[in-house]
Each structure stands twice: as structure tokens, then as C-alpha cells.
Amino acid sequence: MSDGRHRHDAPASPYLENHRTAEESAELAERTARLEDYLVEKGLVARDALDRLVELYEQDIGPMNGARVVARAWTDPSYKLRLLDDATTAIRELGFGGMQGEHMVVVENTPTVHNVVVCSLCSCYPWPVLGLPPGWYKDFAYRSRLPIEPRAVLKEFGLELADDVEVRVWDSSAEIRYLVLPERPDGSGTMTEVDLAKLVSRDSMIGVARISVETE
């Protein structure tokens, strides 16, 4: 990176693509970069420290932690029961917890019920199991529309649910963070817990995506 700024190479969000122009996104990115430059110039932060912090939450304390929780629940029925009964304690069994995860609740997707999470007031998010919140999760359009028209919003993410599937919206708060336990995909019956965790995406644990096993 020639200018030394930290950059994210996350895939484009289909939701934001429908609600923010490329010019608006570029302007926000540039404003963020200028703020980072200012903080570094004033000696308030070190650029490598910022990079390490982002890396920490993206790679070490990121969605892979939640994926391990999901994979364990898929393969260990007794753990799944503990997770649904007392998510905070069950998640701590795997070594994940702390700030932004003090009170966790896990909700299970089934063939007839699909759960999706939002924080309508701000952007409360379970950092210990999902890492940094994506931009669209903090976007006002997502926060305001999902509780009112969840099917329409999910469709904009590419997830269209059958009419007989009940959609439940869970509103996170400063007191409670929610995590979706996705349905275990067909065709994964012989996969190990480690391989199952690789299937689990951040978006599926928020509830804006489903999981499938790719076949050749």
C-alpha cells in the first residue's frame, strides 16, 4: 500500500449497493482515511497498531470464533442444548467472551423458522464471536427497515424465503447480543467439526444468509 493506510478488501455488500452510490461509499472511505492520517500525524495512534487491531478482530477474534461455536453445536447435541439454554456460558466453554459478549443469546434456525439480527438503535454486535461489525449492519437503512420489512431486506441480500417460513427479527441491545445458529447444510454429514466451521459465514450467523455445501 503506497500511502501506508490500512485498507479492507471485504466483498461488496449487496445491501449497501442498493442504498449507497459508489461515489458516496468512496467519499466515506476517504473521510475515514483522512481521519486515520490525522490521528497518526498527531501521534495519537500508530498505523501499525491500527492494522494489528483490525487484524486481531478480523482474524483472531473474528467470525471464526462464532463458526467454531456453530460447528460444535452441530456435532455435539449436549453442547447445543447448553448453548440454547445459556449461550454466554456455553460460548465461554470454548474460550470466547468478554466485552460486547457479556450476555449472549443464541437463536436456532429450522426449516420453518428463520432468525435475523439487527440493532435498531445503534450497532450493538457480539464482537467476541463475530469480530468487527460490517458496514451495512451499522447502516441506518438496515437498522430501520429490517424490523418492519425483514423479507424485503433479506431478499436484497439474495436470501428469498418461502412463504411458510416464519421470520423472527431479534433486536440486539447494550444488554443482550444475539447470534444465529444456522441450519446444518445438507451434504455435510461426514464432515469434521473443523471442516464444518469453515462453511460458517459471518452473514449466516447474523441471519442474512444461509449455508450450503458446494458440490462439483
Contacts in CASP RR format, 6 or more apart in sequence:
PFRMAT RR
TARGET T0000
AUTHOR 0000-0000-0000
METHOD contacts of the structure
MODEL  1
MSDGRHRHDAPASPYLENHRTAEESAELAERTARLEDYLVEKGLVARDAL
DRLVELYEQDIGPMNGARVVARAWTDPSYKLRLLDDATTAIRELGFGGMQ
GEHMVVVENTPTVHNVVVCSLCSCYPWPVLGLPPGWYKDFAYRSRLPIEP
RAVLKEFGLELADDVEVRVWDSSAEIRYLVLPERPDGSGTMTEVDLAKLV
SRDSMIGVARISVETE
1 7 0 8 1.000
4 47 0 8 1.000
5 33 0 8 1.000
5 36 0 8 1.000
5 37 0 8 1.000
5 47 0 8 1.000
6 36 0 8 1.000
6 47 0 8 1.000
6 50 0 8 1.000
6 51 0 8 1.000
6 54 0 8 1.000
8 54 0 8 1.000
10 134 0 8 1.000
13 134 0 8 1.000
13 135 0 8 1.000
13 136 0 8 1.000
14 156 0 8 1.000
14 157 0 8 1.000
14 158 0 8 1.000
15 136 0 8 1.000
15 139 0 8 1.000
15 141 0 8 1.000
15 142 0 8 1.000
15 153 0 8 1.000
15 156 0 8 1.000
15 157 0 8 1.000
15 208 0 8 1.000
16 25 0 8 1.000
16 135 0 8 1.000
16 136 0 8 1.000
16 139 0 8 1.000
18 156 0 8 1.000
19 139 0 8 1.000
19 141 0 8 1.000
20 139 0 8 1.000
36 45 0 8 1.000
36 47 0 8 1.000
36 50 0 8 1.000
39 45 0 8 1.000
40 46 0 8 1.000
40 47 0 8 1.000
40 50 0 8 1.000
54 132 0 8 1.000
57 127 0 8 1.000
57 131 0 8 1.000
57 132 0 8 1.000
58 131 0 8 1.000
58 132 0 8 1.000
61 96 0 8 1.000
61 127 0 8 1.000
61 128 0 8 1.000
61 131 0 8 1.000
62 127 0 8 1.000
62 129 0 8 1.000
62 130 0 8 1.000
62 131 0 8 1.000
62 132 0 8 1.000
62 202 0 8 1.000
63 129 0 8 1.000
63 130 0 8 1.000
63 131 0 8 1.000
63 200 0 8 1.000
63 201 0 8 1.000
63 202 0 8 1.000
63 205 0 8 1.000
64 197 0 8 1.000
65 94 0 8 1.000
65 96 0 8 1.000
65 128 0 8 1.000
65 129 0 8 1.000
65 130 0 8 1.000
65 131 0 8 1.000
66 91 0 8 1.000
66 96 0 8 1.000
66 129 0 8 1.000
66 130 0 8 1.000
66 179 0 8 1.000
66 200 0 8 1.000
66 205 0 8 1.000
67 197 0 8 1.000
67 198 0 8 1.000
67 199 0 8 1.000
67 200 0 8 1.000
67 201 0 8 1.000
67 205 0 8 1.000
68 94 0 8 1.000
68 96 0 8 1.000
68 197 0 8 1.000
69 83 0 8 1.000
69 90 0 8 1.000
69 91 0 8 1.000
69 94 0 8 1.000
69 96 0 8 1.000
69 106 0 8 1.000
69 129 0 8 1.000
69 179 0 8 1.000
70 181 0 8 1.000
70 182 0 8 1.000
70 196 0 8 1.000
70 197 0 8 1.000
70 200 0 8 1.000
70 205 0 8 1.000
71 193 0 8 1.000
71 194 0 8 1.000
71 196 0 8 1.000
71 197 0 8 1.000
71 200 0 8 1.000
72 79 0 8 1.000
72 94 0 8 1.000
72 193 0 8 1.000
73 79 0 8 1.000
73 80 0 8 1.000
73 83 0 8 1.000
73 106 0 8 1.000
73 181 0 8 1.000
74 80 0 8 1.000
74 184 0 8 1.000
74 188 0 8 1.000
74 193 0 8 1.000
74 196 0 8 1.000
75 193 0 8 1.000
75 196 0 8 1.000
79 90 0 8 1.000
79 93 0 8 1.000
80 181 0 8 1.000
82 89 0 8 1.000
82 90 0 8 1.000
82 93 0 8 1.000
83 90 0 8 1.000
83 91 0 8 1.000
83 106 0 8 1.000
83 181 0 8 1.000
84 106 0 8 1.000
84 108 0 8 1.000
84 181 0 8 1.000
87 104 0 8 1.000
87 105 0 8 1.000
87 106 0 8 1.000
87 179 0 8 1.000
88 97 0 8 1.000
88 101 0 8 1.000
88 102 0 8 1.000
88 103 0 8 1.000
88 104 0 8 1.000
90 106 0 8 1.000
91 97 0 8 1.000
91 101 0 8 1.000
91 104 0 8 1.000
91 128 0 8 1.000
91 129 0 8 1.000
96 128 0 8 1.000
96 129 0 8 1.000
97 128 0 8 1.000
97 129 0 8 1.000
98 128 0 8 1.000
99 127 0 8 1.000
99 128 0 8 1.000
100 124 0 8 1.000
100 125 0 8 1.000
100 126 0 8 1.000
100 127 0 8 1.000
100 128 0 8 1.000
100 177 0 8 1.000
101 126 0 8 1.000
101 127 0 8 1.000
101 128 0 8 1.000
101 129 0 8 1.000
101 177 0 8 1.000
103 175 0 8 1.000
103 176 0 8 1.000
103 177 0 8 1.000
104 126 0 8 1.000
104 129 0 8 1.000
104 176 0 8 1.000
104 177 0 8 1.000
104 178 0 8 1.000
104 179 0 8 1.000
105 170 0 8 1.000
105 176 0 8 1.000
105 177 0 8 1.000
105 178 0 8 1.000
105 179 0 8 1.000
106 178 0 8 1.000
106 179 0 8 1.000
106 180 0 8 1.000
106 181 0 8 1.000
107 115 0 8 1.000
107 168 0 8 1.000
107 170 0 8 1.000
107 178 0 8 1.000
107 179 0 8 1.000
107 180 0 8 1.000
107 181 0 8 1.000
108 115 0 8 1.000
108 180 0 8 1.000
108 181 0 8 1.000
109 115 0 8 1.000
109 180 0 8 1.000
109 181 0 8 1.000
109 182 0 8 1.000
109 183 0 8 1.000
109 207 0 8 1.000
110 183 0 8 1.000
111 165 0 8 1.000
111 183 0 8 1.000
112 164 0 8 1.000
112 165 0 8 1.000
112 166 0 8 1.000
113 165 0 8 1.000
113 166 0 8 1.000
113 168 0 8 1.000
114 154 0 8 1.000
114 161 0 8 1.000
114 165 0 8 1.000
114 166 0 8 1.000
114 167 0 8 1.000
114 168 0 8 1.000
114 207 0 8 1.000
115 167 0 8 1.000
115 168 0 8 1.000
115 169 0 8 1.000
115 170 0 8 1.000
115 178 0 8 1.000
115 180 0 8 1.000
115 207 0 8 1.000
116 146 0 8 1.000
116 150 0 8 1.000
116 154 0 8 1.000
116 167 0 8 1.000
116 168 0 8 1.000
116 169 0 8 1.000
116 170 0 8 1.000
116 180 0 8 1.000
116 206 0 8 1.000
116 207 0 8 1.000
116 208 0 8 1.000
117 169 0 8 1.000
117 170 0 8 1.000
117 172 0 8 1.000
117 178 0 8 1.000
117 179 0 8 1.000
117 180 0 8 1.000
117 206 0 8 1.000
117 207 0 8 1.000
118 137 0 8 1.000
118 142 0 8 1.000
118 143 0 8 1.000
118 146 0 8 1.000
118 147 0 8 1.000
118 169 0 8 1.000
118 170 0 8 1.000
118 171 0 8 1.000
118 172 0 8 1.000
119 125 0 8 1.000
119 137 0 8 1.000
119 143 0 8 1.000
119 171 0 8 1.000
119 172 0 8 1.000
119 173 0 8 1.000
120 143 0 8 1.000
120 144 0 8 1.000
120 146 0 8 1.000
120 147 0 8 1.000
120 171 0 8 1.000
121 143 0 8 1.000
121 171 0 8 1.000
121 173 0 8 1.000
123 133 0 8 1.000
123 137 0 8 1.000
123 138 0 8 1.000
123 143 0 8 1.000
124 172 0 8 1.000
124 173 0 8 1.000
124 174 0 8 1.000
124 177 0 8 1.000
125 131 0 8 1.000
125 133 0 8 1.000
125 137 0 8 1.000
125 172 0 8 1.000
125 177 0 8 1.000
126 172 0 8 1.000
126 177 0 8 1.000
126 178 0 8 1.000
126 179 0 8 1.000
127 133 0 8 1.000
129 179 0 8 1.000
129 205 0 8 1.000
130 179 0 8 1.000
130 202 0 8 1.000
130 205 0 8 1.000
130 206 0 8 1.000
131 202 0 8 1.000
134 202 0 8 1.000
136 142 0 8 1.000
137 206 0 8 1.000
142 153 0 8 1.000
145 152 0 8 1.000
145 153 0 8 1.000
146 153 0 8 1.000
146 169 0 8 1.000
147 169 0 8 1.000
147 171 0 8 1.000
150 167 0 8 1.000
150 169 0 8 1.000
151 161 0 8 1.000
151 167 0 8 1.000
153 208 0 8 1.000
154 160 0 8 1.000
154 161 0 8 1.000
154 167 0 8 1.000
154 207 0 8 1.000
154 208 0 8 1.000
157 203 0 8 1.000
157 208 0 8 1.000
157 209 0 8 1.000
158 209 0 8 1.000
159 207 0 8 1.000
159 208 0 8 1.000
159 209 0 8 1.000
159 210 0 8 1.000
161 167 0 8 1.000
170 178 0 8 1.000
172 178 0 8 1.000
179 205 0 8 1.000
180 204 0 8 1.000
180 205 0 8 1.000
180 206 0 8 1.000
180 207 0 8 1.000
181 205 0 8 1.000
182 200 0 8 1.000
182 204 0 8 1.000
182 205 0 8 1.000
182 207 0 8 1.000
182 210 0 8 1.000
182 211 0 8 1.000
183 210 0 8 1.000
183 211 0 8 1.000
184 196 0 8 1.000
184 211 0 8 1.000
185 199 0 8 1.000
185 210 0 8 1.000
185 211 0 8 1.000
185 212 0 8 1.000
185 213 0 8 1.000
186 212 0 8 1.000
186 213 0 8 1.000
187 213 0 8 1.000
188 196 0 8 1.000
188 199 0 8 1.000
188 213 0 8 1.000
191 199 0 8 1.000
191 213 0 8 1.000
199 211 0 8 1.000
199 213 0 8 1.000
200 211 0 8 1.000
201 209 0 8 1.000
201 211 0 8 1.000
203 209 0 8 1.000
204 210 0 8 1.000
204 211 0 8 1.000
END
